[in-house]
Amino acid sequence: MADLAITVTVDDINQLVLKDDLTDIDQWVQSAMKGKINHAWKRFRSEWIIKLMNDESFTGQIPSNKSDFVALVTSRADYKDRAARDAANAPA
């Protein structure tokens, strides 16, 4: 999977509004994204450590580094990302 670049477009009026509150809009966006990633990682890790430990069919080791842990979890048949979970829970 390649790195993801995200572009945010803010019109002139809203830039003025943001500049009243922020000194650097881009820095705030970058910090907000880092915070969201950190929060999502903590939730992901906690949820999946519990699932792996309670899965009697899982006999491997739980990786101690983030990239191996994410690779293990996302390769499992029971893993669903947010879009897949939402689709599965959508009303018929």
PDB file of N, CA, C and O in Angstrom:
ATOM      1  N   MET A   1       0.850  -1.169   0.000  1.00  0.00           N
ATOM      2  CA  MET A   1       0.000   0.000   0.000  1.00  0.00           C
ATOM      3  C   MET A   1       0.901   1.239   0.000  1.00  0.00           C
ATOM      4  O   MET A   1       1.833   1.331   0.799  1.00  0.00           O
ATOM      5  N   ALA A   2       0.629   2.161  -0.871  1.00  0.00           N
ATOM      6  CA  ALA A   2       1.429   3.378  -0.991  1.00  0.00           C
ATOM      7  C   ALA A   2       1.018   4.402   0.065  1.00  0.00           C
ATOM      8  O   ALA A   2      -0.085   4.349   0.609  1.00  0.00           O
ATOM      9  N   ASP A   3       1.922   5.325   0.339  1.00  0.00           N
ATOM     10  CA  ASP A   3       1.583   6.427   1.248  1.00  0.00           C
ATOM     11  C   ASP A   3       0.378   7.171   0.710  1.00  0.00           C
ATOM     12  O   ASP A   3       0.196   7.285  -0.502  1.00  0.00           O
ATOM     13  N   LEU A   4      -0.427   7.667   1.597  1.00  0.00           N
ATOM     14  CA  LEU A   4      -1.644   8.380   1.231  1.00  0.00           C
ATOM     15  C   LEU A   4      -1.419   9.876   1.394  1.00  0.00           C
ATOM     16  O   LEU A   4      -1.037  10.332   2.472  1.00  0.00           O
ATOM     17  N   ALA A   5      -1.649  10.636   0.345  1.00  0.00           N
ATOM     18  CA  ALA A   5      -1.584  12.091   0.409  1.00  0.00           C
ATOM     19  C   ALA A   5      -3.007  12.621   0.412  1.00  0.00           C
ATOM     20  O   ALA A   5      -3.827  12.224  -0.415  1.00  0.00           O
ATOM     21  N   ILE A   6      -3.295  13.515   1.339  1.00  0.00           N
ATOM     22  CA  ILE A   6      -4.642  14.059   1.473  1.00  0.00           C
ATOM     23  C   ILE A   6      -4.573  15.559   1.255  1.00  0.00           C
ATOM     24  O   ILE A   6      -3.713  16.238   1.814  1.00  0.00           O
ATOM     25  N   THR A   7      -5.476  16.068   0.444  1.00  0.00           N
ATOM     26  CA  THR A   7      -5.557  17.501   0.201  1.00  0.00           C
ATOM     27  C   THR A   7      -6.837  18.029   0.828  1.00  0.00           C
ATOM     28  O   THR A   7      -7.913  17.458   0.654  1.00  0.00           O
ATOM     29  N   VAL A   8      -6.704  19.118   1.554  1.00  0.00           N
ATOM     30  CA  VAL A   8      -7.855  19.766   2.166  1.00  0.00           C
ATOM     31  C   VAL A   8      -7.990  21.143   1.531  1.00  0.00           C
ATOM     32  O   VAL A   8      -7.036  21.920   1.506  1.00  0.00           O
ATOM     33  N   THR A   9      -9.169  21.437   1.025  1.00  0.00           N
ATOM     34  CA  THR A   9      -9.415  22.729   0.407  1.00  0.00           C
ATOM     35  C   THR A   9     -10.248  23.578   1.360  1.00  0.00           C
ATOM     36  O   THR A   9     -11.321  23.172   1.807  1.00  0.00           O
ATOM     37  N   VAL A  10      -9.730  24.760   1.659  1.00  0.00           N
ATOM     38  CA  VAL A  10     -10.431  25.692   2.539  1.00  0.00           C
ATOM     39  C   VAL A  10     -10.576  27.011   1.778  1.00  0.00           C
ATOM     40  O   VAL A  10      -9.586  27.592   1.334  1.00  0.00           O
ATOM     41  N   ASP A  11     -11.810  27.473   1.633  1.00  0.00           N
ATOM     42  CA  ASP A  11     -12.016  28.717   0.875  1.00  0.00           C
ATOM     43  C   ASP A  11     -11.457  29.924   1.647  1.00  0.00           C
ATOM     44  O   ASP A  11     -11.100  29.814   2.820  1.00  0.00           O
ATOM     45  N   ASP A  12     -11.391  31.052   0.978  1.00  0.00           N
ATOM     46  CA  ASP A  12     -10.774  32.260   1.546  1.00  0.00           C
ATOM     47  C   ASP A  12     -11.436  32.703   2.850  1.00  0.00           C
ATOM     48  O   ASP A  12     -10.748  33.052   3.809  1.00  0.00           O
ATOM     49  N   ILE A  13     -12.736  32.688   2.888  1.00  0.00           N
ATOM     50  CA  ILE A  13     -13.449  33.122   4.094  1.00  0.00           C
ATOM     51  C   ILE A  13     -13.110  32.224   5.273  1.00  0.00           C
ATOM     52  O   ILE A  13     -12.824  32.710   6.367  1.00  0.00           O
ATOM     53  N   ASN A  14     -13.140  30.913   5.050  1.00  0.00           N
ATOM     54  CA  ASN A  14     -12.852  29.987   6.134  1.00  0.00           C
ATOM     55  C   ASN A  14     -11.376  30.021   6.535  1.00  0.00           C
ATOM     56  O   ASN A  14     -11.046  29.744   7.688  1.00  0.00           O
ATOM     57  N   GLN A  15     -10.493  30.353   5.605  1.00  0.00           N
ATOM     58  CA  GLN A  15      -9.084  30.543   5.978  1.00  0.00           C
ATOM     59  C   GLN A  15      -8.955  31.702   6.957  1.00  0.00           C
ATOM     60  O   GLN A  15      -8.220  31.614   7.941  1.00  0.00           O
ATOM     61  N   LEU A  16      -9.675  32.793   6.682  1.00  0.00           N
ATOM     62  CA  LEU A  16      -9.639  33.934   7.600  1.00  0.00           C
ATOM     63  C   LEU A  16     -10.168  33.551   8.980  1.00  0.00           C
ATOM     64  O   LEU A  16      -9.613  33.955  10.002  1.00  0.00           O
ATOM     65  N   VAL A  17     -11.233  32.777   9.000  1.00  0.00           N
ATOM     66  CA  VAL A  17     -11.801  32.320  10.266  1.00  0.00           C
ATOM     67  C   VAL A  17     -10.782  31.461  11.019  1.00  0.00           C
ATOM     68  O   VAL A  17     -10.562  31.653  12.215  1.00  0.00           O
ATOM     69  N   LEU A  18     -10.166  30.517  10.313  1.00  0.00           N
ATOM     70  CA  LEU A  18      -9.184  29.643  10.957  1.00  0.00           C
ATOM     71  C   LEU A  18      -7.965  30.417  11.439  1.00  0.00           C
ATOM     72  O   LEU A  18      -7.437  30.137  12.514  1.00  0.00           O
ATOM     73  N   LYS A  19      -7.517  31.388  10.653  1.00  0.00           N
ATOM     74  CA  LYS A  19      -6.337  32.167  11.031  1.00  0.00           C
ATOM     75  C   LYS A  19      -6.598  33.031  12.267  1.00  0.00           C
ATOM     76  O   LYS A  19      -5.655  33.467  12.927  1.00  0.00           O
ATOM     77  N   ASP A  20      -7.860  33.277  12.580  1.00  0.00           N
ATOM     78  CA  ASP A  20      -8.183  33.983  13.812  1.00  0.00           C
ATOM     79  C   ASP A  20      -7.886  33.114  15.034  1.00  0.00           C
ATOM     80  O   ASP A  20      -7.631  33.620  16.127  1.00  0.00           O
ATOM     81  N   ASP A  21      -7.924  31.799  14.826  1.00  0.00           N
ATOM     82  CA  ASP A  21      -7.746  30.846  15.923  1.00  0.00           C
ATOM     83  C   ASP A  21      -6.410  30.117  15.870  1.00  0.00           C
ATOM     84  O   ASP A  21      -5.881  29.724  16.910  1.00  0.00           O
ATOM     85  N   LEU A  22      -5.857  29.929  14.674  1.00  0.00           N
ATOM     86  CA  LEU A  22      -4.650  29.126  14.490  1.00  0.00           C
ATOM     87  C   LEU A  22      -3.535  29.955  13.872  1.00  0.00           C
ATOM     88  O   LEU A  22      -3.792  30.823  13.038  1.00  0.00           O
ATOM     89  N   THR A  23      -2.298  29.692  14.276  1.00  0.00           N
ATOM     90  CA  THR A  23      -1.175  30.385  13.635  1.00  0.00           C
ATOM     91  C   THR A  23      -0.738  29.670  12.369  1.00  0.00           C
ATOM     92  O   THR A  23      -0.234  30.306  11.444  1.00  0.00           O
ATOM     93  N   ASP A  24      -0.925  28.341  12.312  1.00  0.00           N
ATOM     94  CA  ASP A  24      -0.500  27.552  11.156  1.00  0.00           C
ATOM     95  C   ASP A  24      -1.540  26.469  10.889  1.00  0.00           C
ATOM     96  O   ASP A  24      -1.578  25.457  11.588  1.00  0.00           O
ATOM     97  N   ILE A  25      -2.370  26.678   9.893  1.00  0.00           N
ATOM     98  CA  ILE A  25      -3.460  25.754   9.587  1.00  0.00           C
ATOM     99  C   ILE A  25      -2.924  24.371   9.232  1.00  0.00           C
ATOM    100  O   ILE A  25      -3.427  23.363   9.728  1.00  0.00           O
ATOM    101  N   ASP A  26      -1.903  24.321   8.373  1.00  0.00           N
ATOM    102  CA  ASP A  26      -1.346  23.034   7.961  1.00  0.00           C
ATOM    103  C   ASP A  26      -0.794  22.272   9.161  1.00  0.00           C
ATOM    104  O   ASP A  26      -1.021  21.068   9.283  1.00  0.00           O
ATOM    105  N   GLN A  27      -0.086  22.942  10.031  1.00  0.00           N
ATOM    106  CA  GLN A  27       0.472  22.278  11.217  1.00  0.00           C
ATOM    107  C   GLN A  27      -0.640  21.718  12.098  1.00  0.00           C
ATOM    108  O   GLN A  27      -0.507  20.627  12.652  1.00  0.00           O
ATOM    109  N   TRP A  28      -1.740  22.467  12.228  1.00  0.00           N
ATOM    110  CA  TRP A  28      -2.856  21.978  13.022  1.00  0.00           C
ATOM    111  C   TRP A  28      -3.451  20.713  12.395  1.00  0.00           C
ATOM    112  O   TRP A  28      -3.748  19.747  13.098  1.00  0.00           O
ATOM    113  N   VAL A  29      -3.621  20.724  11.070  1.00  0.00           N
ATOM    114  CA  VAL A  29      -4.163  19.550  10.377  1.00  0.00           C
ATOM    115  C   VAL A  29      -3.234  18.348  10.564  1.00  0.00           C
ATOM    116  O   VAL A  29      -3.695  17.241  10.842  1.00  0.00           O
ATOM    117  N   GLN A  30      -1.933  18.567  10.414  1.00  0.00           N
ATOM    118  CA  GLN A  30      -0.964  17.478  10.593  1.00  0.00           C
ATOM    119  C   GLN A  30      -1.029  16.931  12.020  1.00  0.00           C
ATOM    120  O   GLN A  30      -1.007  15.717  12.221  1.00  0.00           O
ATOM    121  N   SER A  31      -1.108  17.816  13.000  1.00  0.00           N
ATOM    122  CA  SER A  31      -1.186  17.385  14.399  1.00  0.00           C
ATOM    123  C   SER A  31      -2.484  16.639  14.692  1.00  0.00           C
ATOM    124  O   SER A  31      -2.489  15.649  15.425  1.00  0.00           O
ATOM    125  N   ALA A  32      -3.581  17.120  14.116  1.00  0.00           N
ATOM    126  CA  ALA A  32      -4.863  16.441  14.298  1.00  0.00           C
ATOM    127  C   ALA A  32      -4.814  15.030  13.712  1.00  0.00           C
ATOM    128  O   ALA A  32      -5.335  14.088  14.310  1.00  0.00           O
ATOM    129  N   MET A  33      -4.192  14.886  12.549  1.00  0.00           N
ATOM    130  CA  MET A  33      -4.081  13.568  11.924  1.00  0.00           C
ATOM    131  C   MET A  33      -3.208  12.637  12.771  1.00  0.00           C
ATOM    132  O   MET A  33      -3.547  11.469  12.962  1.00  0.00           O
ATOM    133  N   LYS A  34      -2.099  13.148  13.272  1.00  0.00           N
ATOM    134  CA  LYS A  34      -1.236  12.330  14.137  1.00  0.00           C
ATOM    135  C   LYS A  34      -1.990  11.880  15.378  1.00  0.00           C
ATOM    136  O   LYS A  34      -1.861  10.733  15.806  1.00  0.00           O
ATOM    137  N   GLY A  35      -2.780  12.785  15.959  1.00  0.00           N
ATOM    138  CA  GLY A  35      -3.567  12.428  17.129  1.00  0.00           C
ATOM    139  C   GLY A  35      -4.590  11.351  16.821  1.00  0.00           C
ATOM    140  O   GLY A  35      -4.774  10.425  17.611  1.00  0.00           O
ATOM    141  N   LYS A  36      -5.256  11.462  15.681  1.00  0.00           N
ATOM    142  CA  LYS A  36      -6.250  10.452  15.284  1.00  0.00           C
ATOM    143  C   LYS A  36      -5.590   9.104  15.051  1.00  0.00           C
ATOM    144  O   LYS A  36      -6.111   8.071  15.472  1.00  0.00           O
ATOM    145  N   ILE A  37      -4.436   9.112  14.378  1.00  0.00           N
ATOM    146  CA  ILE A  37      -3.708   7.860  14.136  1.00  0.00           C
ATOM    147  C   ILE A  37      -3.319   7.214  15.457  1.00  0.00           C
ATOM    148  O   ILE A  37      -3.481   6.006  15.626  1.00  0.00           O
ATOM    149  N   ASN A  38      -2.811   8.001  16.388  1.00  0.00           N
ATOM    150  CA  ASN A  38      -2.405   7.477  17.693  1.00  0.00           C
ATOM    151  C   ASN A  38      -3.594   6.878  18.429  1.00  0.00           C
ATOM    152  O   ASN A  38      -3.489   5.787  18.990  1.00  0.00           O
ATOM    153  N   HIS A  39      -4.715   7.573  18.431  1.00  0.00           N
ATOM    154  CA  HIS A  39      -5.921   7.069  19.090  1.00  0.00           C
ATOM    155  C   HIS A  39      -6.412   5.777  18.421  1.00  0.00           C
ATOM    156  O   HIS A  39      -6.751   4.813  19.107  1.00  0.00           O
ATOM    157  N   ALA A  40      -6.448   5.761  17.091  1.00  0.00           N
ATOM    158  CA  ALA A  40      -6.902   4.572  16.361  1.00  0.00           C
ATOM    159  C   ALA A  40      -5.977   3.382  16.619  1.00  0.00           C
ATOM    160  O   ALA A  40      -6.441   2.252  16.765  1.00  0.00           O
ATOM    161  N   TRP A  41      -4.666   3.639  16.676  1.00  0.00           N
ATOM    162  CA  TRP A  41      -3.697   2.570  16.934  1.00  0.00           C
ATOM    163  C   TRP A  41      -3.916   1.984  18.328  1.00  0.00           C
ATOM    164  O   TRP A  41      -3.918   0.762  18.483  1.00  0.00           O
ATOM    165  N   LYS A  42      -4.097   2.814  19.327  1.00  0.00           N
ATOM    166  CA  LYS A  42      -4.316   2.314  20.691  1.00  0.00           C
ATOM    167  C   LYS A  42      -5.568   1.448  20.768  1.00  0.00           C
ATOM    168  O   LYS A  42      -5.561   0.393  21.402  1.00  0.00           O
ATOM    169  N   ARG A  43      -6.640   1.896  20.123  1.00  0.00           N
ATOM    170  CA  ARG A  43      -7.884   1.125  20.129  1.00  0.00           C
ATOM    171  C   ARG A  43      -7.713  -0.189  19.356  1.00  0.00           C
ATOM    172  O   ARG A  43      -8.139  -1.246  19.822  1.00  0.00           O
ATOM    173  N   PHE A  44      -7.088  -0.118  18.171  1.00  0.00           N
ATOM    174  CA  PHE A  44      -6.829  -1.296  17.331  1.00  0.00           C
ATOM    175  C   PHE A  44      -6.019  -2.327  18.109  1.00  0.00           C
ATOM    176  O   PHE A  44      -6.379  -3.504  18.164  1.00  0.00           O
ATOM    177  N   ARG A  45      -4.916  -1.867  18.710  1.00  0.00           N
ATOM    178  CA  ARG A  45      -4.021  -2.765  19.453  1.00  0.00           C
ATOM    179  C   ARG A  45      -4.753  -3.413  20.618  1.00  0.00           C
ATOM    180  O   ARG A  45      -4.683  -4.630  20.792  1.00  0.00           O
ATOM    181  N   SER A  46      -5.448  -2.624  21.411  1.00  0.00           N
ATOM    182  CA  SER A  46      -6.157  -3.165  22.575  1.00  0.00           C
ATOM    183  C   SER A  46      -7.211  -4.192  22.167  1.00  0.00           C
ATOM    184  O   SER A  46      -7.297  -5.276  22.742  1.00  0.00           O
ATOM    185  N   GLU A  47      -8.007  -3.829  21.167  1.00  0.00           N
ATOM    186  CA  GLU A  47      -9.064  -4.727  20.705  1.00  0.00           C
ATOM    187  C   GLU A  47      -8.503  -6.055  20.210  1.00  0.00           C
ATOM    188  O   GLU A  47      -9.013  -7.121  20.555  1.00  0.00           O
ATOM    189  N   TRP A  48      -7.448  -5.983  19.400  1.00  0.00           N
ATOM    190  CA  TRP A  48      -6.948  -7.201  18.784  1.00  0.00           C
ATOM    191  C   TRP A  48      -6.061  -8.042  19.699  1.00  0.00           C
ATOM    192  O   TRP A  48      -5.984  -9.255  19.507  1.00  0.00           O
ATOM    193  N   ILE A  49      -5.406  -7.463  20.659  1.00  0.00           N
ATOM    194  CA  ILE A  49      -4.671  -8.282  21.632  1.00  0.00           C
ATOM    195  C   ILE A  49      -5.660  -9.159  22.389  1.00  0.00           C
ATOM    196  O   ILE A  49      -5.415 -10.348  22.591  1.00  0.00           O
ATOM    197  N   ILE A  50      -6.768  -8.574  22.803  1.00  0.00           N
ATOM    198  CA  ILE A  50      -7.795  -9.342  23.512  1.00  0.00           C
ATOM    199  C   ILE A  50      -8.363 -10.441  22.615  1.00  0.00           C
ATOM    200  O   ILE A  50      -8.510 -11.582  23.054  1.00  0.00           O
ATOM    201  N   LYS A  51      -8.686 -10.105  21.347  1.00  0.00           N
ATOM    202  CA  LYS A  51      -9.231 -11.116  20.431  1.00  0.00           C
ATOM    203  C   LYS A  51      -8.242 -12.251  20.201  1.00  0.00           C
ATOM    204  O   LYS A  51      -8.631 -13.419  20.221  1.00  0.00           O
ATOM    205  N   LEU A  52      -6.971 -11.927  19.984  1.00  0.00           N
ATOM    206  CA  LEU A  52      -5.975 -12.958  19.732  1.00  0.00           C
ATOM    207  C   LEU A  52      -5.782 -13.848  20.957  1.00  0.00           C
ATOM    208  O   LEU A  52      -5.660 -15.067  20.832  1.00  0.00           O
ATOM    209  N   MET A  53      -5.754 -13.245  22.127  1.00  0.00           N
ATOM    210  CA  MET A  53      -5.560 -14.028  23.352  1.00  0.00           C
ATOM    211  C   MET A  53      -6.756 -14.931  23.640  1.00  0.00           C
ATOM    212  O   MET A  53      -6.597 -15.994  24.241  1.00  0.00           O
ATOM    213  N   ASN A  54      -7.947 -14.522  23.219  1.00  0.00           N
ATOM    214  CA  ASN A  54      -9.149 -15.330  23.443  1.00  0.00           C
ATOM    215  C   ASN A  54      -9.439 -16.321  22.313  1.00  0.00           C
ATOM    216  O   ASN A  54     -10.375 -17.115  22.408  1.00  0.00           O
ATOM    217  N   ASP A  55      -8.645 -16.278  21.253  1.00  0.00           N
ATOM    218  CA  ASP A  55      -8.837 -17.160  20.102  1.00  0.00           C
ATOM    219  C   ASP A  55      -8.035 -18.441  20.315  1.00  0.00           C
ATOM    220  O   ASP A  55      -6.813 -18.444  20.171  1.00  0.00           O
ATOM    221  N   GLU A  56      -8.724 -19.525  20.659  1.00  0.00           N
ATOM    222  CA  GLU A  56      -8.050 -20.799  20.931  1.00  0.00           C
ATOM    223  C   GLU A  56      -7.340 -21.349  19.699  1.00  0.00           C
ATOM    224  O   GLU A  56      -6.396 -22.129  19.828  1.00  0.00           O
ATOM    225  N   SER A  57      -7.782 -20.951  18.501  1.00  0.00           N
ATOM    226  CA  SER A  57      -7.136 -21.449  17.285  1.00  0.00           C
ATOM    227  C   SER A  57      -5.853 -20.680  16.950  1.00  0.00           C
ATOM    228  O   SER A  57      -5.061 -21.130  16.123  1.00  0.00           O
ATOM    229  N   PHE A  58      -5.648 -19.533  17.584  1.00  0.00           N
ATOM    230  CA  PHE A  58      -4.424 -18.760  17.349  1.00  0.00           C
ATOM    231  C   PHE A  58      -3.358 -19.238  18.320  1.00  0.00           C
ATOM    232  O   PHE A  58      -3.476 -19.068  19.533  1.00  0.00           O
ATOM    233  N   THR A  59      -2.317 -19.837  17.760  1.00  0.00           N
ATOM    234  CA  THR A  59      -1.255 -20.379  18.606  1.00  0.00           C
ATOM    235  C   THR A  59       0.081 -19.693  18.367  1.00  0.00           C
ATOM    236  O   THR A  59       1.086 -20.070  18.971  1.00  0.00           O
ATOM    237  N   GLY A  60       0.106 -18.702  17.504  1.00  0.00           N
ATOM    238  CA  GLY A  60       1.348 -17.997  17.212  1.00  0.00           C
ATOM    239  C   GLY A  60       1.681 -16.973  18.280  1.00  0.00           C
ATOM    240  O   GLY A  60       0.987 -16.835  19.288  1.00  0.00           O
ATOM    241  N   GLN A  61       2.756 -16.268  18.025  1.00  0.00           N
ATOM    242  CA  GLN A  61       3.154 -15.194  18.923  1.00  0.00           C
ATOM    243  C   GLN A  61       2.544 -13.879  18.457  1.00  0.00           C
ATOM    244  O   GLN A  61       2.357 -13.657  17.260  1.00  0.00           O
ATOM    245  N   ILE A  62       2.239 -13.022  19.402  1.00  0.00           N
ATOM    246  CA  ILE A  62       1.749 -11.686  19.081  1.00  0.00           C
ATOM    247  C   ILE A  62       2.969 -10.808  18.844  1.00  0.00           C
ATOM    248  O   ILE A  62       3.788 -10.636  19.747  1.00  0.00           O
ATOM    249  N   PRO A  63       3.105 -10.250  17.647  1.00  0.00           N
ATOM    250  CA  PRO A  63       4.287  -9.431  17.340  1.00  0.00           C
ATOM    251  C   PRO A  63       4.420  -8.228  18.273  1.00  0.00           C
ATOM    252  O   PRO A  63       3.430  -7.660  18.732  1.00  0.00           O
ATOM    253  N   SER A  64       5.663  -7.861  18.534  1.00  0.00           N
ATOM    254  CA  SER A  64       5.922  -6.740  19.437  1.00  0.00           C
ATOM    255  C   SER A  64       6.124  -5.428  18.697  1.00  0.00           C
ATOM    256  O   SER A  64       6.257  -4.382  19.333  1.00  0.00           O
ATOM    257  N   ASN A  65       6.150  -5.457  17.362  1.00  0.00           N
ATOM    258  CA  ASN A  65       6.281  -4.186  16.625  1.00  0.00           C
ATOM    259  C   ASN A  65       5.004  -3.926  15.822  1.00  0.00           C
ATOM    260  O   ASN A  65       4.293  -4.845  15.416  1.00  0.00           O
ATOM    261  N   LYS A  66       4.752  -2.658  15.615  1.00  0.00           N
ATOM    262  CA  LYS A  66       3.498  -2.214  15.018  1.00  0.00           C
ATOM    263  C   LYS A  66       3.253  -2.788  13.631  1.00  0.00           C
ATOM    264  O   LYS A  66       2.158  -3.282  13.360  1.00  0.00           O
ATOM    265  N   SER A  67       4.242  -2.735  12.748  1.00  0.00           N
ATOM    266  CA  SER A  67       4.005  -3.174  11.369  1.00  0.00           C
ATOM    267  C   SER A  67       3.691  -4.670  11.299  1.00  0.00           C
ATOM    268  O   SER A  67       2.807  -5.073  10.542  1.00  0.00           O
ATOM    269  N   ASP A  68       4.389  -5.490  12.063  1.00  0.00           N
ATOM    270  CA  ASP A  68       4.105  -6.928  12.057  1.00  0.00           C
ATOM    271  C   ASP A  68       2.747  -7.225  12.697  1.00  0.00           C
ATOM    272  O   ASP A  68       2.018  -8.104  12.240  1.00  0.00           O
ATOM    273  N   PHE A  69       2.418  -6.489  13.751  1.00  0.00           N
ATOM    274  CA  PHE A  69       1.129  -6.684  14.412  1.00  0.00           C
ATOM    275  C   PHE A  69      -0.019  -6.347  13.460  1.00  0.00           C
ATOM    276  O   PHE A  69      -0.975  -7.114  13.341  1.00  0.00           O
ATOM    277  N   VAL A  70       0.076  -5.203  12.783  1.00  0.00           N
ATOM    278  CA  VAL A  70      -0.970  -4.795  11.840  1.00  0.00           C
ATOM    279  C   VAL A  70      -1.072  -5.798  10.694  1.00  0.00           C
ATOM    280  O   VAL A  70      -2.175  -6.139  10.266  1.00  0.00           O
ATOM    281  N   ALA A  71       0.070  -6.273  10.195  1.00  0.00           N
ATOM    282  CA  ALA A  71       0.056  -7.261   9.110  1.00  0.00           C
ATOM    283  C   ALA A  71      -0.633  -8.548   9.556  1.00  0.00           C
ATOM    284  O   ALA A  71      -1.419  -9.125   8.804  1.00  0.00           O
ATOM    285  N   LEU A  72      -0.344  -8.999  10.774  1.00  0.00           N
ATOM    286  CA  LEU A  72      -0.976 -10.209  11.299  1.00  0.00           C
ATOM    287  C   LEU A  72      -2.488 -10.044  11.375  1.00  0.00           C
ATOM    288  O   LEU A  72      -3.239 -10.888  10.885  1.00  0.00           O
ATOM    289  N   VAL A  73      -2.924  -8.967  11.985  1.00  0.00           N
ATOM    290  CA  VAL A  73      -4.356  -8.751  12.195  1.00  0.00           C
ATOM    291  C   VAL A  73      -5.091  -8.586  10.869  1.00  0.00           C
ATOM    292  O   VAL A  73      -6.120  -9.225  10.652  1.00  0.00           O
ATOM    293  N   THR A  74      -4.578  -7.745   9.987  1.00  0.00           N
ATOM    294  CA  THR A  74      -5.295  -7.459   8.742  1.00  0.00           C
ATOM    295  C   THR A  74      -5.276  -8.626   7.757  1.00  0.00           C
ATOM    296  O   THR A  74      -6.016  -8.616   6.773  1.00  0.00           O
ATOM    297  N   SER A  75      -4.445  -9.621   8.011  1.00  0.00           N
ATOM    298  CA  SER A  75      -4.436 -10.800   7.139  1.00  0.00           C
ATOM    299  C   SER A  75      -5.383 -11.891   7.631  1.00  0.00           C
ATOM    300  O   SER A  75      -5.583 -12.893   6.944  1.00  0.00           O
ATOM    301  N   ARG A  76      -5.955 -11.709   8.789  1.00  0.00           N
ATOM    302  CA  ARG A  76      -6.863 -12.716   9.341  1.00  0.00           C
ATOM    303  C   ARG A  76      -8.207 -12.699   8.621  1.00  0.00           C
ATOM    304  O   ARG A  76      -8.667 -11.646   8.180  1.00  0.00           O
ATOM    305  N   ALA A  77      -8.827 -13.855   8.504  1.00  0.00           N
ATOM    306  CA  ALA A  77     -10.127 -13.969   7.835  1.00  0.00           C
ATOM    307  C   ALA A  77     -11.224 -13.219   8.589  1.00  0.00           C
ATOM    308  O   ALA A  77     -12.197 -12.771   7.983  1.00  0.00           O
ATOM    309  N   ASP A  78     -11.073 -13.082   9.903  1.00  0.00           N
ATOM    310  CA  ASP A  78     -12.104 -12.401  10.697  1.00  0.00           C
ATOM    311  C   ASP A  78     -11.887 -10.894  10.810  1.00  0.00           C
ATOM    312  O   ASP A  78     -12.641 -10.214  11.506  1.00  0.00           O
ATOM    313  N   TYR A  79     -10.869 -10.364  10.135  1.00  0.00           N
ATOM    314  CA  TYR A  79     -10.629  -8.925  10.175  1.00  0.00           C
ATOM    315  C   TYR A  79     -11.511  -8.214   9.154  1.00  0.00           C
ATOM    316  O   TYR A  79     -11.598  -8.628   7.999  1.00  0.00           O
ATOM    317  N   LYS A  80     -12.162  -7.142   9.594  1.00  0.00           N
ATOM    318  CA  LYS A  80     -12.943  -6.281   8.702  1.00  0.00           C
ATOM    319  C   LYS A  80     -12.580  -4.846   9.032  1.00  0.00           C
ATOM    320  O   LYS A  80     -12.558  -4.463  10.201  1.00  0.00           O
ATOM    321  N   ASP A  81     -12.292  -4.044   8.007  1.00  0.00           N
ATOM    322  CA  ASP A  81     -12.044  -2.626   8.252  1.00  0.00           C
ATOM    323  C   ASP A  81     -13.378  -1.917   8.472  1.00  0.00           C
ATOM    324  O   ASP A  81     -14.439  -2.536   8.396  1.00  0.00           O
ATOM    325  N   ARG A  82     -13.314  -0.628   8.742  1.00  0.00           N
ATOM    326  CA  ARG A  82     -14.526   0.122   9.089  1.00  0.00           C
ATOM    327  C   ARG A  82     -15.590   0.032   8.000  1.00  0.00           C
ATOM    328  O   ARG A  82     -16.768  -0.165   8.299  1.00  0.00           O
ATOM    329  N   ALA A  83     -15.187   0.174   6.744  1.00  0.00           N
ATOM    330  CA  ALA A  83     -16.164   0.121   5.652  1.00  0.00           C
ATOM    331  C   ALA A  83     -16.862  -1.236   5.614  1.00  0.00           C
ATOM    332  O   ALA A  83     -18.074  -1.302   5.414  1.00  0.00           O
ATOM    333  N   ALA A  84     -16.116  -2.304   5.802  1.00  0.00           N
ATOM    334  CA  ALA A  84     -16.704  -3.648   5.783  1.00  0.00           C
ATOM    335  C   ALA A  84     -17.617  -3.866   6.988  1.00  0.00           C
ATOM    336  O   ALA A  84     -18.675  -4.482   6.860  1.00  0.00           O
ATOM    337  N   ARG A  85     -17.212  -3.362   8.165  1.00  0.00           N
ATOM    338  CA  ARG A  85     -18.068  -3.492   9.353  1.00  0.00           C
ATOM    339  C   ARG A  85     -19.369  -2.710   9.170  1.00  0.00           C
ATOM    340  O   ARG A  85     -20.446  -3.195   9.518  1.00  0.00           O
ATOM    341  N   ASP A  86     -19.263  -1.485   8.618  1.00  0.00           N
ATOM    342  CA  ASP A  86     -20.465  -0.690   8.388  1.00  0.00           C
ATOM    343  C   ASP A  86     -21.394  -1.369   7.384  1.00  0.00           C
ATOM    344  O   ASP A  86     -22.611  -1.380   7.570  1.00  0.00           O
ATOM    345  N   ALA A  87     -20.819  -1.938   6.317  1.00  0.00           N
ATOM    346  CA  ALA A  87     -21.626  -2.627   5.302  1.00  0.00           C
ATOM    347  C   ALA A  87     -22.328  -3.841   5.910  1.00  0.00           C
ATOM    348  O   ALA A  87     -23.488  -4.114   5.601  1.00  0.00           O
ATOM    349  N   ALA A  88     -21.622  -4.562   6.770  1.00  0.00           N
ATOM    350  CA  ALA A  88     -22.209  -5.749   7.387  1.00  0.00           C
ATOM    351  C   ALA A  88     -23.331  -5.381   8.362  1.00  0.00           C
ATOM    352  O   ALA A  88     -24.250  -6.171   8.579  1.00  0.00           O
ATOM    353  N   ASN A  89     -23.256  -4.196   8.943  1.00  0.00           N
ATOM    354  CA  ASN A  89     -24.258  -3.779   9.926  1.00  0.00           C
ATOM    355  C   ASN A  89     -25.350  -2.875   9.336  1.00  0.00           C
ATOM    356  O   ASN A  89     -26.242  -2.418  10.051  1.00  0.00           O
ATOM    357  N   ALA A  90     -25.267  -2.626   8.036  1.00  0.00           N
ATOM    358  CA  ALA A  90     -26.256  -1.760   7.401  1.00  0.00           C
ATOM    359  C   ALA A  90     -27.606  -2.459   7.346  1.00  0.00           C
ATOM    360  O   ALA A  90     -27.675  -3.668   7.123  1.00  0.00           O
ATOM    361  N   PRO A  91     -28.672  -1.705   7.546  1.00  0.00           N
ATOM    362  CA  PRO A  91     -30.003  -2.312   7.450  1.00  0.00           C
ATOM    363  C   PRO A  91     -30.272  -2.800   6.024  1.00  0.00           C
ATOM    364  O   PRO A  91     -29.838  -2.188   5.048  1.00  0.00           O
ATOM    365  N   ALA A  92     -30.977  -3.885   5.934  1.00  0.00           N
ATOM    366  CA  ALA A  92     -31.271  -4.484   4.621  1.00  0.00           C
ATOM    367  C   ALA A  92     -32.291  -3.719   3.853  1.00  0.00           C
ATOM    368  O   ALA A  92     -32.638  -4.102   2.736  1.00  0.00           O
TER     369      ALA A  92
END
